[in-house]
Amino acid sequence: MRKYELMYIVKPDLEEPVIKELANSLKQALTANNAVITEEKEMGQREIAYEMNGYKMGYYFLYYVDANDAKAIEEFSRLARINENVLRHLVVRVDN
């Protein structure tokens, strides 16, 4: 099983229910493709190192995921790329 760290930044001006719905849909994309979320951290609103799309703040999420193949990770990345509320996302494979 491969281990991954997934982080994404959501626009800070969204309402709480929209942020939670977005987080749930991205988690669902992982679990529906047989990935296991071992740890998740909702890091809250933080300052971004540089301005992205006119935003200086963002709402951060961090997931630690175990996956047998890259299908779940690819689906997560696809959904994060096409969602206009996600400012950035990053996927890192962690060596055992």
SEFIZA-3560 file (N, C-alpha, C; in Angstrom, 3 decimals):
REM SEFIZA-3560
<numar><xx>0.845</xx><yy>-1.175</yy><zz>0.000</zz><atom>N</atom></numar>
<numar><xx>0.000</xx><yy>0.000</yy><zz>0.000</zz><atom>CA</atom></numar>
<numar><xx>0.895</xx><yy>1.244</yy><zz>0.000</zz><atom>C</atom></numar>
<numar><xx>0.566</xx><yy>2.203</yy><zz>-0.830</zz><atom>N</atom></numar>
<numar><xx>1.340</xx><yy>3.440</yy><zz>-0.919</zz><atom>CA</atom></numar>
<numar><xx>0.733</xx><yy>4.505</yy><zz>-0.025</zz><atom>C</atom></numar>
<numar><xx>1.589</xx><yy>5.331</yy><zz>0.530</zz><atom>N</atom></numar>
<numar><xx>1.151</xx><yy>6.408</yy><zz>1.420</zz><atom>CA</atom></numar>
<numar><xx>1.319</xx><yy>7.746</yy><zz>0.718</zz><atom>C</atom></numar>
<numar><xx>0.333</xx><yy>8.621</yy><zz>0.909</zz><atom>N</atom></numar>
<numar><xx>0.339</xx><yy>9.937</yy><zz>0.283</zz><atom>CA</atom></numar>
<numar><xx>-0.044</xx><yy>11.002</yy><zz>1.298</zz><atom>C</atom></numar>
<numar><xx>0.454</xx><yy>12.206</yy><zz>1.070</zz><atom>N</atom></numar>
<numar><xx>-0.005</xx><yy>13.400</yy><zz>1.768</zz><atom>CA</atom></numar>
<numar><xx>-0.707</xx><yy>14.261</yy><zz>0.737</zz><atom>C</atom></numar>
<numar><xx>-1.925</xx><yy>14.676</yy><zz>1.038</zz><atom>N</atom></numar>
<numar><xx>-2.704</xx><yy>15.521</yy><zz>0.141</zz><atom>CA</atom></numar>
<numar><xx>-3.038</xx><yy>16.816</yy><zz>0.864</zz><atom>C</atom></numar>
<numar><xx>-2.741</xx><yy>17.928</yy><zz>0.251</zz><atom>N</atom></numar>
<numar><xx>-3.106</xx><yy>19.215</yy><zz>0.833</zz><atom>CA</atom></numar>
<numar><xx>-3.814</xx><yy>20.033</yy><zz>-0.235</zz><atom>C</atom></numar>
<numar><xx>-4.833</xx><yy>20.744</yy><zz>0.188</zz><atom>N</atom></numar>
<numar><xx>-5.485</xx><yy>21.666</yy><zz>-0.733</zz><atom>CA</atom></numar>
<numar><xx>-5.924</xx><yy>22.908</yy><zz>0.017</zz><atom>C</atom></numar>
<numar><xx>-6.026</xx><yy>24.005</yy><zz>-0.743</zz><atom>N</atom></numar>
<numar><xx>-6.386</xx><yy>25.307</yy><zz>-0.192</zz><atom>CA</atom></numar>
<numar><xx>-7.675</xx><yy>25.752</yy><zz>-0.869</zz><atom>C</atom></numar>
<numar><xx>-8.644</xx><yy>26.127</yy><zz>-0.049</zz><atom>N</atom></numar>
<numar><xx>-9.962</xx><yy>26.540</yy><zz>-0.525</zz><atom>CA</atom></numar>
<numar><xx>-10.085</xx><yy>28.054</yy><zz>-0.352</zz><atom>C</atom></numar>
<numar><xx>-10.860</xx><yy>28.673</yy><zz>-1.233</zz><atom>N</atom></numar>
<numar><xx>-11.099</xx><yy>30.114</yy><zz>-1.149</zz><atom>CA</atom></numar>
<numar><xx>-11.635</xx><yy>30.478</yy><zz>0.244</zz><atom>C</atom></numar>
<numar><xx>-11.141</xx><yy>31.560</yy><zz>0.835</zz><atom>N</atom></numar>
<numar><xx>-11.543</xx><yy>31.914</yy><zz>2.202</zz><atom>CA</atom></numar>
<numar><xx>-12.908</xx><yy>32.583</yy><zz>2.307</zz><atom>C</atom></numar>
<numar><xx>-13.460</xx><yy>33.074</yy><zz>1.200</zz><atom>N</atom></numar>
<numar><xx>-14.723</xx><yy>33.805</yy><zz>1.275</zz><atom>CA</atom></numar>
<numar><xx>-15.960</xx><yy>32.922</yy><zz>1.127</zz><atom>C</atom></numar>
<numar><xx>-15.768</xx><yy>31.609</yy><zz>1.133</zz><atom>N</atom></numar>
<numar><xx>-16.900</xx><yy>30.686</yy><zz>1.036</zz><atom>CA</atom></numar>
<numar><xx>-17.567</xx><yy>30.517</yy><zz>2.395</zz><atom>C</atom></numar>
<numar><xx>-18.842</xx><yy>30.183</yy><zz>2.380</zz><atom>N</atom></numar>
<numar><xx>-19.558</xx><yy>29.941</yy><zz>3.629</zz><atom>CA</atom></numar>
<numar><xx>-19.213</xx><yy>28.552</yy><zz>4.156</zz><atom>C</atom></numar>
<numar><xx>-19.362</xx><yy>28.367</yy><zz>5.441</zz><atom>N</atom></numar>
<numar><xx>-18.994</xx><yy>27.113</yy><zz>6.118</zz><atom>CA</atom></numar>
<numar><xx>-19.633</xx><yy>25.872</yy><zz>5.491</zz><atom>C</atom></numar>
<numar><xx>-20.943</xx><yy>25.872</yy><zz>5.182</zz><atom>N</atom></numar>
<numar><xx>-21.538</xx><yy>24.667</yy><zz>4.572</zz><atom>CA</atom></numar>
<numar><xx>-20.922</xx><yy>24.326</yy><zz>3.202</zz><atom>C</atom></numar>
<numar><xx>-20.559</xx><yy>25.327</yy><zz>2.434</zz><atom>N</atom></numar>
<numar><xx>-19.959</xx><yy>25.091</yy><zz>1.119</zz><atom>CA</atom></numar>
<numar><xx>-18.571</xx><yy>24.465</yy><zz>1.278</zz><atom>C</atom></numar>
<numar><xx>-17.810</xx><yy>24.951</yy><zz>2.248</zz><atom>N</atom></numar>
<numar><xx>-16.472</xx><yy>24.400</yy><zz>2.516</zz><atom>CA</atom></numar>
<numar><xx>-16.584</xx><yy>22.947</yy><zz>2.959</zz><atom>C</atom></numar>
<numar><xx>-17.524</xx><yy>22.657</yy><zz>3.860</zz><atom>N</atom></numar>
<numar><xx>-17.703</xx><yy>21.287</yy><zz>4.345</zz><atom>CA</atom></numar>
<numar><xx>-18.169</xx><yy>20.355</yy><zz>3.224</zz><atom>C</atom></numar>
<numar><xx>-19.055</xx><yy>20.831</yy><zz>2.364</zz><atom>N</atom></numar>
<numar><xx>-19.531</xx><yy>20.027</yy><zz>1.238</zz><atom>CA</atom></numar>
<numar><xx>-18.389</xx><yy>19.723</yy><zz>0.269</zz><atom>C</atom></numar>
<numar><xx>-17.544</xx><yy>20.692</yy><zz>0.021</zz><atom>N</atom></numar>
<numar><xx>-16.385</xx><yy>20.501</yy><zz>-0.852</zz><atom>CA</atom></numar>
<numar><xx>-15.424</xx><yy>19.480</yy><zz>-0.252</zz><atom>C</atom></numar>
<numar><xx>-15.140</xx><yy>19.614</yy><zz>1.040</zz><atom>N</atom></numar>
<numar><xx>-14.245</xx><yy>18.671</yy><zz>1.720</zz><atom>CA</atom></numar>
<numar><xx>-14.821</xx><yy>17.258</yy><zz>1.676</zz><atom>C</atom></numar>
<numar><xx>-16.112</xx><yy>17.123</yy><zz>1.902</zz><atom>N</atom></numar>
<numar><xx>-16.748</xx><yy>15.802</yy><zz>1.868</zz><atom>CA</atom></numar>
<numar><xx>-16.707</xx><yy>15.195</yy><zz>0.472</zz><atom>C</atom></numar>
<numar><xx>-16.893</xx><yy>16.002</yy><zz>-0.551</zz><atom>N</atom></numar>
<numar><xx>-16.866</xx><yy>15.455</yy><zz>-1.913</zz><atom>CA</atom></numar>
<numar><xx>-15.464</xx><yy>14.985</yy><zz>-2.288</zz><atom>C</atom></numar>
<numar><xx>-14.432</xx><yy>15.696</yy><zz>-1.843</zz><atom>N</atom></numar>
<numar><xx>-13.065</xx><yy>15.257</yy><zz>-2.133</zz><atom>CA</atom></numar>
<numar><xx>-12.699</xx><yy>14.004</yy><zz>-1.325</zz><atom>C</atom></numar>
<numar><xx>-13.171</xx><yy>13.932</yy><zz>-0.082</zz><atom>N</atom></numar>
<numar><xx>-12.947</xx><yy>12.714</yy><zz>0.702</zz><atom>CA</atom></numar>
<numar><xx>-13.675</xx><yy>11.531</yy><zz>0.075</zz><atom>C</atom></numar>
<numar><xx>-14.888</xx><yy>11.769</yy><zz>-0.411</zz><atom>N</atom></numar>
<numar><xx>-15.677</xx><yy>10.718</yy><zz>-1.061</zz><atom>CA</atom></numar>
<numar><xx>-14.973</xx><yy>10.192</yy><zz>-2.305</zz><atom>C</atom></numar>
<numar><xx>-14.329</xx><yy>11.080</yy><zz>-3.050</zz><atom>N</atom></numar>
<numar><xx>-13.585</xx><yy>10.658</yy><zz>-4.248</zz><atom>CA</atom></numar>
<numar><xx>-12.461</xx><yy>9.703</yy><zz>-3.875</zz><atom>C</atom></numar>
<numar><xx>-11.840</xx><yy>9.929</yy><zz>-2.739</zz><atom>N</atom></numar>
<numar><xx>-10.766</xx><yy>9.042</yy><zz>-2.286</zz><atom>CA</atom></numar>
<numar><xx>-11.318</xx><yy>7.702</yy><zz>-1.813</zz><atom>C</atom></numar>
<numar><xx>-12.304</xx><yy>7.734</yy><zz>-0.938</zz><atom>N</atom></numar>
<numar><xx>-12.820</xx><yy>6.496</yy><zz>-0.354</zz><atom>CA</atom></numar>
<numar><xx>-13.588</xx><yy>5.651</yy><zz>-1.371</zz><atom>C</atom></numar>
<numar><xx>-14.216</xx><yy>6.289</yy><zz>-2.348</zz><atom>N</atom></numar>
<numar><xx>-14.936</xx><yy>5.546</yy><zz>-3.380</zz><atom>CA</atom></numar>
<numar><xx>-13.984</xx><yy>4.756</yy><zz>-4.276</zz><atom>C</atom></numar>
<numar><xx>-12.734</xx><yy>5.178</yy><zz>-4.317</zz><atom>N</atom></numar>
<numar><xx>-11.728</xx><yy>4.489</yy><zz>-5.124</zz><atom>CA</atom></numar>
<numar><xx>-10.775</xx><yy>3.672</yy><zz>-4.251</zz><atom>C</atom></numar>
<numar><xx>-11.278</xx><yy>3.183</yy><zz>-3.121</zz><atom>N</atom></numar>
<numar><xx>-10.576</xx><yy>2.259</yy><zz>-2.223</zz><atom>CA</atom></numar>
<numar><xx>-9.338</xx><yy>2.819</yy><zz>-1.551</zz><atom>C</atom></numar>
<numar><xx>-9.275</xx><yy>4.116</yy><zz>-1.363</zz><atom>N</atom></numar>
<numar><xx>-8.199</xx><yy>4.709</yy><zz>-0.571</zz><atom>CA</atom></numar>
<numar><xx>-8.698</xx><yy>4.837</yy><zz>0.874</zz><atom>C</atom></numar>
<numar><xx>-7.756</xx><yy>4.779</yy><zz>1.802</zz><atom>N</atom></numar>
<numar><xx>-8.092</xx><yy>4.891</yy><zz>3.220</zz><atom>CA</atom></numar>
<numar><xx>-7.464</xx><yy>6.168</yy><zz>3.760</zz><atom>C</atom></numar>
<numar><xx>-8.294</xx><yy>7.045</yy><zz>4.309</zz><atom>N</atom></numar>
<numar><xx>-7.790</xx><yy>8.272</yy><zz>4.912</zz><atom>CA</atom></numar>
<numar><xx>-7.392</xx><yy>7.930</yy><zz>6.350</zz><atom>C</atom></numar>
<numar><xx>-6.089</xx><yy>7.907</yy><zz>6.612</zz><atom>N</atom></numar>
<numar><xx>-5.608</xx><yy>7.524</yy><zz>7.933</zz><atom>CA</atom></numar>
<numar><xx>-5.639</xx><yy>8.683</yy><zz>8.917</zz><atom>C</atom></numar>
<numar><xx>-5.496</xx><yy>9.890</yy><zz>8.401</zz><atom>N</atom></numar>
<numar><xx>-5.530</xx><yy>11.066</yy><zz>9.265</zz><atom>CA</atom></numar>
<numar><xx>-5.964</xx><yy>12.255</yy><zz>8.428</zz><atom>C</atom></numar>
<numar><xx>-6.755</xx><yy>13.119</yy><zz>9.016</zz><atom>N</atom></numar>
<numar><xx>-7.153</xx><yy>14.341</yy><zz>8.326</zz><atom>CA</atom></numar>
<numar><xx>-7.079</xx><yy>15.508</yy><zz>9.282</zz><atom>C</atom></numar>
<numar><xx>-6.613</xx><yy>16.633</yy><zz>8.749</zz><atom>N</atom></numar>
<numar><xx>-6.491</xx><yy>17.848</yy><zz>9.554</zz><atom>CA</atom></numar>
<numar><xx>-7.143</xx><yy>18.996</yy><zz>8.815</zz><atom>C</atom></numar>
<numar><xx>-8.083</xx><yy>19.613</yy><zz>9.471</zz><atom>N</atom></numar>
<numar><xx>-8.672</xx><yy>20.843</yy><zz>8.959</zz><atom>CA</atom></numar>
<numar><xx>-7.891</xx><yy>21.961</yy><zz>9.630</zz><atom>C</atom></numar>
<numar><xx>-6.981</xx><yy>22.570</yy><zz>8.888</zz><atom>N</atom></numar>
<numar><xx>-6.023</xx><yy>23.496</yy><zz>9.472</zz><atom>CA</atom></numar>
<numar><xx>-6.557</xx><yy>24.916</yy><zz>9.599</zz><atom>C</atom></numar>
<numar><xx>-7.718</xx><yy>25.164</yy><zz>9.045</zz><atom>N</atom></numar>
<numar><xx>-8.346</xx><yy>26.465</yy><zz>9.185</zz><atom>CA</atom></numar>
<numar><xx>-7.806</xx><yy>27.494</yy><zz>8.205</zz><atom>C</atom></numar>
<numar><xx>-8.191</xx><yy>28.724</yy><zz>8.450</zz><atom>N</atom></numar>
<numar><xx>-7.807</xx><yy>29.807</yy><zz>7.551</zz><atom>CA</atom></numar>
<numar><xx>-6.420</xx><yy>30.311</yy><zz>7.925</zz><atom>C</atom></numar>
<numar><xx>-5.547</xx><yy>30.421</yy><zz>6.904</zz><atom>N</atom></numar>
<numar><xx>-4.180</xx><yy>30.874</yy><zz>7.105</zz><atom>CA</atom></numar>
<numar><xx>-3.777</xx><yy>31.797</yy><zz>5.973</zz><atom>C</atom></numar>
<numar><xx>-2.720</xx><yy>32.531</yy><zz>6.226</zz><atom>N</atom></numar>
<numar><xx>-2.174</xx><yy>33.391</yy><zz>5.191</zz><atom>CA</atom></numar>
<numar><xx>-1.402</xx><yy>32.545</yy><zz>4.184</zz><atom>C</atom></numar>
<numar><xx>-1.553</xx><yy>32.874</yy><zz>2.914</zz><atom>N</atom></numar>
<numar><xx>-0.850</xx><yy>32.182</yy><zz>1.846</zz><atom>CA</atom></numar>
<numar><xx>0.474</xx><yy>32.911</yy><zz>1.605</zz><atom>C</atom></numar>
<numar><xx>1.506</xx><yy>32.176</yy><zz>1.240</zz><atom>N</atom></numar>
<numar><xx>2.831</xx><yy>32.768</yy><zz>1.042</zz><atom>CA</atom></numar>
<numar><xx>2.830</xx><yy>33.834</yy><zz>-0.046</zz><atom>C</atom></numar>
<numar><xx>2.018</xx><yy>33.643</yy><zz>-1.074</zz><atom>N</atom></numar>
<numar><xx>1.901</xx><yy>34.634</yy><zz>-2.149</zz><atom>CA</atom></numar>
<numar><xx>0.455</xx><yy>34.666</yy><zz>-2.618</zz><atom>C</atom></numar>
<numar><xx>0.078</xx><yy>35.755</yy><zz>-3.220</zz><atom>N</atom></numar>
<numar><xx>-1.302</xx><yy>35.937</yy><zz>-3.646</zz><atom>CA</atom></numar>
<numar><xx>-1.667</xx><yy>34.962</yy><zz>-4.766</zz><atom>C</atom></numar>
<numar><xx>-2.819</xx><yy>34.302</yy><zz>-4.622</zz><atom>N</atom></numar>
<numar><xx>-3.329</xx><yy>33.372</yy><zz>-5.632</zz><atom>CA</atom></numar>
<numar><xx>-4.720</xx><yy>33.807</yy><zz>-6.042</zz><atom>C</atom></numar>
<numar><xx>-4.888</xx><yy>34.093</yy><zz>-7.316</zz><atom>N</atom></numar>
<numar><xx>-6.196</xx><yy>34.493</yy><zz>-7.854</zz><atom>CA</atom></numar>
<numar><xx>-6.823</xx><yy>35.637</yy><zz>-7.058</zz><atom>C</atom></numar>
<numar><xx>-6.009</xx><yy>36.547</yy><zz>-6.561</zz><atom>N</atom></numar>
<numar><xx>-6.500</xx><yy>37.691</yy><zz>-5.800</zz><atom>CA</atom></numar>
<numar><xx>-6.720</xx><yy>37.417</yy><zz>-4.324</zz><atom>C</atom></numar>
<numar><xx>-6.387</xx><yy>36.236</yy><zz>-3.844</zz><atom>N</atom></numar>
<numar><xx>-6.583</xx><yy>35.883</yy><zz>-2.437</zz><atom>CA</atom></numar>
<numar><xx>-5.243</xx><yy>35.839</yy><zz>-1.701</zz><atom>C</atom></numar>
<numar><xx>-5.225</xx><yy>36.425</yy><zz>-0.499</zz><atom>N</atom></numar>
<numar><xx>-4.031</xx><yy>36.387</yy><zz>0.340</zz><atom>CA</atom></numar>
<numar><xx>-4.193</xx><yy>35.414</yy><zz>1.509</zz><atom>C</atom></numar>
<numar><xx>-5.413</xx><yy>34.911</yy><zz>1.668</zz><atom>N</atom></numar>
<numar><xx>-5.722</xx><yy>33.935</yy><zz>2.713</zz><atom>CA</atom></numar>
<numar><xx>-6.356</xx><yy>32.719</yy><zz>2.036</zz><atom>C</atom></numar>
<numar><xx>-6.324</xx><yy>31.589</yy><zz>2.757</zz><atom>N</atom></numar>
<numar><xx>-6.955</xx><yy>30.388</yy><zz>2.244</zz><atom>CA</atom></numar>
<numar><xx>-7.307</xx><yy>29.456</yy><zz>3.383</zz><atom>C</atom></numar>
<numar><xx>-8.233</xx><yy>28.555</yy><zz>3.127</zz><atom>N</atom></numar>
<numar><xx>-8.675</xx><yy>27.565</yy><zz>4.114</zz><atom>CA</atom></numar>
<numar><xx>-7.970</xx><yy>26.247</yy><zz>3.778</zz><atom>C</atom></numar>
<numar><xx>-7.119</xx><yy>25.764</yy><zz>4.674</zz><atom>N</atom></numar>
<numar><xx>-6.238</xx><yy>24.628</yy><zz>4.408</zz><atom>CA</atom></numar>
<numar><xx>-6.806</xx><yy>23.309</yy><zz>4.925</zz><atom>C</atom></numar>
<numar><xx>-6.603</xx><yy>22.244</yy><zz>4.131</zz><atom>N</atom></numar>
<numar><xx>-6.942</xx><yy>20.876</yy><zz>4.523</zz><atom>CA</atom></numar>
<numar><xx>-5.748</xx><yy>19.984</yy><zz>4.231</zz><atom>C</atom></numar>
<numar><xx>-5.495</xx><yy>19.011</yy><zz>5.114</zz><atom>N</atom></numar>
<numar><xx>-4.391</xx><yy>18.071</yy><zz>4.935</zz><atom>CA</atom></numar>
<numar><xx>-4.902</xx><yy>16.668</yy><zz>5.219</zz><atom>C</atom></numar>
<numar><xx>-4.658</xx><yy>15.728</yy><zz>4.292</zz><atom>N</atom></numar>
<numar><xx>-5.048</xx><yy>14.331</yy><zz>4.456</zz><atom>CA</atom></numar>
<numar><xx>-3.824</xx><yy>13.442</yy><zz>4.315</zz><atom>C</atom></numar>
<numar><xx>-3.764</xx><yy>12.418</yy><zz>5.141</zz><atom>N</atom></numar>
<numar><xx>-2.796</xx><yy>11.340</yy><zz>4.979</zz><atom>CA</atom></numar>
<numar><xx>-3.587</xx><yy>10.137</yy><zz>4.496</zz><atom>C</atom></numar>
<numar><xx>-3.162</xx><yy>9.571</yy><zz>3.365</zz><atom>N</atom></numar>
<numar><xx>-3.960</xx><yy>8.565</yy><zz>2.668</zz><atom>CA</atom></numar>
<numar><xx>-3.116</xx><yy>7.344</yy><zz>2.345</zz><atom>C</atom></numar>
<numar><xx>-3.713</xx><yy>6.156</yy><zz>2.484</zz><atom>N</atom></numar>
<numar><xx>-3.127</xx><yy>4.908</yy><zz>2.002</zz><atom>CA</atom></numar>
<numar><xx>-3.945</xx><yy>4.448</yy><zz>0.807</zz><atom>C</atom></numar>
<numar><xx>-3.250</xx><yy>4.122</yy><zz>-0.291</zz><atom>N</atom></numar>
<numar><xx>-3.954</xx><yy>3.684</yy><zz>-1.503</zz><atom>CA</atom></numar>
<numar><xx>-3.177</xx><yy>2.560</yy><zz>-2.173</zz><atom>C</atom></numar>
<numar><xx>-3.898</xx><yy>1.575</yy><zz>-2.702</zz><atom>N</atom></numar>
<numar><xx>-3.267</xx><yy>0.467</yy><zz>-3.408</zz><atom>CA</atom></numar>
<numar><xx>-2.748</xx><yy>0.873</yy><zz>-4.780</zz><atom>C</atom></numar>
<numar><xx>-3.476</xx><yy>1.747</yy><zz>-5.440</zz><atom>N</atom></numar>
<numar><xx>-3.044</xx><yy>2.217</yy><zz>-6.758</zz><atom>CA</atom></numar>
<numar><xx>-3.287</xx><yy>3.722</yy><zz>-6.852</zz><atom>C</atom></numar>
<numar><xx>-2.942</xx><yy>4.294</yy><zz>-7.972</zz><atom>N</atom></numar>
<numar><xx>-3.029</xx><yy>5.740</yy><zz>-8.124</zz><atom>CA</atom></numar>
<numar><xx>-4.409</xx><yy>6.221</yy><zz>-8.564</zz><atom>C</atom></numar>
<numar><xx>-5.360</xx><yy>5.316</yy><zz>-8.753</zz><atom>N</atom></numar>
<numar><xx>-6.679</xx><yy>5.695</yy><zz>-9.253</zz><atom>CA</atom></numar>
<numar><xx>-7.364</xx><yy>6.725</yy><zz>-8.345</zz><atom>C</atom></numar>
<numar><xx>-7.339</xx><yy>6.499</yy><zz>-7.046</zz><atom>N</atom></numar>
<numar><xx>-7.977</xx><yy>7.417</yy><zz>-6.102</zz><atom>CA</atom></numar>
<numar><xx>-7.284</xx><yy>8.777</yy><zz>-6.110</zz><atom>C</atom></numar>
<numar><xx>-5.970</xx><yy>8.765</yy><zz>-6.176</zz><atom>N</atom></numar>
<numar><xx>-5.199</xx><yy>10.005</yy><zz>-6.156</zz><atom>CA</atom></numar>
<numar><xx>-5.448</xx><yy>10.803</yy><zz>-7.441</zz><atom>C</atom></numar>
<numar><xx>-5.502</xx><yy>10.111</yy><zz>-8.567</zz><atom>N</atom></numar>
<numar><xx>-5.775</xx><yy>10.772</yy><zz>-9.841</zz><atom>CA</atom></numar>
<numar><xx>-7.162</xx><yy>11.400</yy><zz>-9.857</zz><atom>C</atom></numar>
<numar><xx>-8.145</xx><yy>10.709</yy><zz>-9.291</zz><atom>N</atom></numar>
<numar><xx>-9.503</xx><yy>11.252</yy><zz>-9.234</zz><atom>CA</atom></numar>
<numar><xx>-9.560</xx><yy>12.467</yy><zz>-8.315</zz><atom>C</atom></numar>
<numar><xx>-8.880</xx><yy>12.402</yy><zz>-7.162</zz><atom>N</atom></numar>
<numar><xx>-8.807</xx><yy>13.548</yy><zz>-6.256</zz><atom>CA</atom></numar>
<numar><xx>-8.214</xx><yy>14.753</yy><zz>-6.986</zz><atom>C</atom></numar>
<numar><xx>-7.096</xx><yy>14.546</yy><zz>-7.678</zz><atom>N</atom></numar>
<numar><xx>-6.430</xx><yy>15.640</yy><zz>-8.403</zz><atom>CA</atom></numar>
<numar><xx>-7.318</xx><yy>16.210</yy><zz>-9.500</zz><atom>C</atom></numar>
<numar><xx>-8.016</xx><yy>15.341</yy><zz>-10.200</zz><atom>N</atom></numar>
<numar><xx>-8.914</xx><yy>15.799</yy><zz>-11.266</zz><atom>CA</atom></numar>
<numar><xx>-10.014</xx><yy>16.696</yy><zz>-10.716</zz><atom>C</atom></numar>
<numar><xx>-10.638</xx><yy>16.252</yy><zz>-9.623</zz><atom>N</atom></numar>
<numar><xx>-11.718</xx><yy>17.038</yy><zz>-9.021</zz><atom>CA</atom></numar>
<numar><xx>-11.209</xx><yy>18.352</yy><zz>-8.435</zz><atom>C</atom></numar>
<numar><xx>-10.023</xx><yy>18.328</yy><zz>-7.838</zz><atom>N</atom></numar>
<numar><xx>-9.455</xx><yy>19.550</yy><zz>-7.266</zz><atom>CA</atom></numar>
<numar><xx>-9.108</xx><yy>20.555</yy><zz>-8.367</zz><atom>C</atom></numar>
<numar><xx>-8.639</xx><yy>20.057</yy><zz>-9.504</zz><atom>N</atom></numar>
<numar><xx>-8.280</xx><yy>20.946</yy><zz>-10.624</zz><atom>CA</atom></numar>
<numar><xx>-9.499</xx><yy>21.626</yy><zz>-11.233</zz><atom>C</atom></numar>
<numar><xx>-10.608</xx><yy>20.897</yy><zz>-11.356</zz><atom>N</atom></numar>
<numar><xx>-11.770</xx><yy>21.466</yy><zz>-12.044</zz><atom>CA</atom></numar>
<numar><xx>-12.684</xx><yy>22.277</yy><zz>-11.131</zz><atom>C</atom></numar>
<numar><xx>-12.492</xx><yy>22.197</yy><zz>-9.831</zz><atom>N</atom></numar>
<numar><xx>-13.336</xx><yy>22.942</yy><zz>-8.895</zz><atom>CA</atom></numar>
<numar><xx>-12.777</xx><yy>24.353</yy><zz>-8.731</zz><atom>C</atom></numar>
<numar><xx>-13.581</xx><yy>25.352</yy><zz>-9.071</zz><atom>N</atom></numar>
<numar><xx>-13.108</xx><yy>26.736</yy><zz>-9.009</zz><atom>CA</atom></numar>
<numar><xx>-12.910</xx><yy>27.242</yy><zz>-7.582</zz><atom>C</atom></numar>
<numar><xx>-13.431</xx><yy>26.528</yy><zz>-6.587</zz><atom>N</atom></numar>
<numar><xx>-13.259</xx><yy>26.930</yy><zz>-5.193</zz><atom>CA</atom></numar>
<numar><xx>-11.944</xx><yy>26.455</yy><zz>-4.585</zz><atom>C</atom></numar>
<numar><xx>-11.237</xx><yy>25.558</yy><zz>-5.265</zz><atom>N</atom></numar>
<numar><xx>-9.931</xx><yy>25.084</yy><zz>-4.798</zz><atom>CA</atom></numar>
<numar><xx>-8.863</xx><yy>25.955</yy><zz>-5.453</zz><atom>C</atom></numar>
<numar><xx>-8.119</xx><yy>26.687</yy><zz>-4.618</zz><atom>N</atom></numar>
<numar><xx>-7.064</xx><yy>27.551</yy><zz>-5.146</zz><atom>CA</atom></numar>
<numar><xx>-5.856</xx><yy>26.739</yy><zz>-5.605</zz><atom>C</atom></numar>
<numar><xx>-5.411</xx><yy>25.802</yy><zz>-4.776</zz><atom>N</atom></numar>
<numar><xx>-4.261</xx><yy>24.947</yy><zz>-5.095</zz><atom>CA</atom></numar>
<numar><xx>-4.432</xx><yy>23.612</yy><zz>-4.402</zz><atom>C</atom></numar>
<numar><xx>-3.789</xx><yy>22.594</yy><zz>-4.971</zz><atom>N</atom></numar>
<numar><xx>-3.706</xx><yy>21.306</yy><zz>-4.297</zz><atom>CA</atom></numar>
<numar><xx>-2.332</xx><yy>20.718</yy><zz>-4.565</zz><atom>C</atom></numar>
<numar><xx>-1.916</xx><yy>19.840</yy><zz>-3.667</zz><atom>N</atom></numar>
<numar><xx>-0.612</xx><yy>19.215</yy><zz>-3.772</zz><atom>CA</atom></numar>
<numar><xx>-0.721</xx><yy>17.772</yy><zz>-3.298</zz><atom>C</atom></numar>
<numar><xx>-0.140</xx><yy>16.863</yy><zz>-4.066</zz><atom>N</atom></numar>
<numar><xx>-0.106</xx><yy>15.445</yy><zz>-3.708</zz><atom>CA</atom></numar>
<numar><xx>1.352</xx><yy>15.034</yy><zz>-3.620</zz><atom>C</atom></numar>
<numar><xx>1.732</xx><yy>14.445</yy><zz>-2.485</zz><atom>N</atom></numar>
<numar><xx>3.096</xx><yy>13.983</yy><zz>-2.278</zz><atom>CA</atom></numar>
<numar><xx>3.058</xx><yy>12.517</yy><zz>-1.870</zz><atom>C</atom></numar>
<numar><xx>3.831</xx><yy>11.702</yy><zz>-2.572</zz><atom>N</atom></numar>
<numar><xx>3.942</xx><yy>10.294</yy><zz>-2.179</zz><atom>CA</atom></numar>
<numar><xx>5.009</xx><yy>10.186</yy><zz>-1.109</zz><atom>C</atom></numar>
<numar><xx>4.662</xx><yy>9.546</yy><zz>0.000</zz><atom>N</atom></numar>
<numar><xx>5.566</xx><yy>9.402</yy><zz>1.130</zz><atom>CA</atom></numar>
<numar><xx>6.242</xx><yy>8.044</yy><zz>1.060</zz><atom>C</atom></numar>
<numar><xx>7.573</xx><yy>8.015</yy><zz>1.088</zz><atom>N</atom></numar>
<numar><xx>8.299</xx><yy>6.756</yy><zz>1.099</zz><atom>CA</atom></numar>
<numar><xx>8.167</xx><yy>6.098</yy><zz>2.461</zz><atom>C</atom></numar>
<numar><xx>8.062</xx><yy>4.798</yy><zz>2.454</zz><atom>N</atom></numar>
<numar><xx>7.904</xx><yy>4.050</yy><zz>3.718</zz><atom>CA</atom></numar>
<numar><xx>9.187</xx><yy>3.963</yy><zz>4.484</zz><atom>C</atom></numar>
//
